[in-house]
Amino acid sequence: MDFAFVSGNPALDLTGTVLSRRDEPVDLLAVPADLERWVAACDELPDRVTATPSSFDAALNLREAVYRLALDRVLGRRFDTPSLRVVNDAAAGPLPTVRLDDAGSRMSGDLSAVLSHLARSGIAVLADPGARLKECGRLDCTRVYLDRSRGARRAWCGMEECGNRVKAAAYRARRRTSATPAGRPER
């Protein structure tokens, strides 16, 4: 299973582990081992953590709280109070350890430290009035992302998956329209 890290923030990427939230949600984190793989795949997190059933539940609760707060921000609503509590409580936990060596920096810590790091990362982007949060422009995608493009013109969470799909659909629609003789409905 491939995870997409296109949101510009690891906490927002965590929220993106549920696909198509409006229609037929697909949860990429079905079991604790999925969460362990997601953490290992995220460059900004330690590469080895173990998820227990309770820490897995805590991660899913944090994911949903960050998503609700991000959507509140995108829609210009007041933050959901229970979600604020979940994120703030997680942020108060221990932080991962960071060490520098000749190969660069290495992060280590348990899942509790990872969740604290993710909560703080989410707080940083949600509290930043200059952060341009958007929801993906593809109809079935509900990913919230940080738009850092020039002029805030980014329309999709990622070009590889959503942008290409939207552009391909638009191209097919234009081809169908131009292939249909004027005045005749397409069959």
C-alpha positions in Angstrom: 0.0 0.0 0.0 1.4 3.4 -1.0 0.8 6.4 1.1 0.7 9.9 -0.4 2.6 12.6 1.4 1.4 15.6 -0.6 -0.3 17.9 1.9 2.8 19.9 2.9 2.4 18.9 6.6 2.7 15.5 8.3 -0.5 16.1 10.4 -2.4 16.9 7.2 -0.9 13.9 5.5 -2.2 11.8 8.4 -5.7 13.1 7.7 -5.3 12.0 4.1 -5.2 8.4 5.1 -9.0 8.4 4.7 -9.9 8.7 1.1 -13.2 9.9 -0.3 -14.6 11.0 3.1 -17.9 12.3 1.5 -18.9 9.3 -0.6 -17.4 5.9 0.2 -14.6 6.5 2.7 -11.6 4.2 2.4 -9.4 4.0 5.5 -5.8 3.2 4.7 -5.1 2.7 8.5 -7.3 -0.3 9.1 -5.0 -2.1 11.7 -2.1 -1.0 13.9 0.5 -2.4 11.4 -0.9 0.1 8.7 -0.1 3.0 11.1 3.4 1.6 11.7 4.0 1.5 8.0 2.6 5.0 7.5 4.9 6.4 10.2 7.9 4.6 8.7 7.1 6.0 5.3 6.8 9.6 6.5 10.2 11.3 6.2 9.5 13.6 9.2 8.9 10.9 11.7 10.9 8.1 13.3 11.1 5.0 11.1 10.3 2.4 13.7 7.4 2.6 16.1 5.1 0.0 17.5 1.3 0.6 17.7 -0.7 -1.1 20.4 -4.5 -1.2 20.1 -4.9 1.8 22.5 -2.1 3.9 20.8 -3.7 3.0 17.4 -7.0 4.4 18.6 -5.3 7.5 19.9 -3.7 8.0 16.5 -7.1 7.7 14.7 -8.7 10.1 17.2 -5.9 12.6 16.5 -6.3 12.1 12.8 -10.0 12.9 12.9 -9.6 15.9 15.2 -6.9 17.4 13.0 -9.2 16.8 10.0 -12.1 18.5 11.6 -10.0 21.5 12.6 -8.4 21.8 9.2 -11.8 21.7 7.5 -13.1 24.3 10.0 -10.2 26.5 9.0 -10.8 25.9 5.3 -14.5 26.8 5.7 -13.9 29.8 7.9 -15.7 28.2 10.9 -14.9 28.3 14.6 -12.8 25.4 15.7 -14.6 22.3 17.0 -14.0 22.4 20.8 -13.7 18.6 21.4 -11.2 18.4 18.5 -9.2 21.2 20.0 -9.0 19.2 23.2 -7.8 16.0 21.4 -5.1 17.9 19.5 -3.9 20.0 22.5 -3.8 16.9 24.8 -1.7 15.0 22.2 0.6 18.0 21.8 1.3 17.9 25.5 2.9 14.5 25.2 6.7 13.6 25.0 8.6 14.7 21.9 10.7 12.4 19.7 14.5 12.6 20.2 16.5 14.2 17.3 20.2 13.4 16.8 22.6 14.9 14.3 25.3 12.8 12.7 27.3 12.9 9.5 24.4 11.3 7.6 22.0 14.1 8.7 19.4 14.1 11.5 17.7 11.0 12.9 14.5 11.0 14.9 13.6 8.3 17.4 10.7 7.9 19.8 7.7 5.8 20.5 4.2 6.3 19.0 3.2 8.6 21.9 6.1 10.9 20.9 5.1 10.6 17.2 1.5 11.6 18.0 2.8 14.6 20.1 5.0 15.7 17.1 2.1 15.3 14.7 -0.3 17.3 17.0 2.3 20.1 17.3 2.8 20.1 13.5 -0.9 20.4 13.1 -1.2 23.2 15.6 1.6 25.1 13.8 -0.2 25.1 10.5 -3.7 25.6 11.9 -2.6 28.6 14.0 -0.7 30.3 11.2 -2.9 33.0 9.8 -0.8 33.1 6.6 -1.1 29.3 6.0 -3.3 28.7 2.9 -5.2 25.6 3.6 -7.4 24.2 0.9 -9.4 21.1 0.2 -8.5 19.2 -3.0 -10.4 20.3 -6.1 -11.1 16.8 -7.3 -14.7 15.9 -6.4 -14.0 12.6 -4.7 -10.9 13.7 -2.9 -11.3 15.3 0.5 -7.6 15.8 1.3 -6.8 19.1 3.0 -3.4 20.5 1.9 -1.2 23.5 2.5 -1.0 25.6 -0.7 2.5 27.0 -1.0 2.3 27.7 -4.7 2.9 31.2 -6.1 -0.3 33.1 -6.1 -2.1 30.3 -4.2 -3.2 28.7 -7.5 -2.8 25.1 -6.6 -6.1 23.3 -7.1 -5.3 19.7 -6.2 -3.7 18.0 -3.3 -1.2 16.4 -5.7 -0.7 16.4 -9.4 0.2 12.7 -9.6 -3.1 11.4 -8.4 -5.8 14.1 -8.4 -4.4 16.7 -10.9 -3.8 14.1 -13.6 -7.3 12.6 -13.1 -9.0 16.0 -13.4 -7.0 17.0 -16.4 -7.6 13.7 -18.1 -11.3 13.9 -17.5 -11.4 17.4 -18.9 -9.5 16.3 -21.9 -11.9 13.4 -22.6 -14.9 15.8 -22.2 -13.4 18.2 -24.7 -12.7 15.4 -27.2 -16.3 14.1 -26.8 -17.7 17.6 -27.4 -15.5 18.2 -30.5 -16.2 14.8 -31.9 -20.0 15.3 -31.7 -21.4 16.9 -34.8 -23.0 20.3 -34.2 -26.6 20.1 -33.3 -26.6 16.3 -32.7 -26.8 14.8 -29.2 -24.1 12.4 -28.3 -25.3 8.8 -28.0 
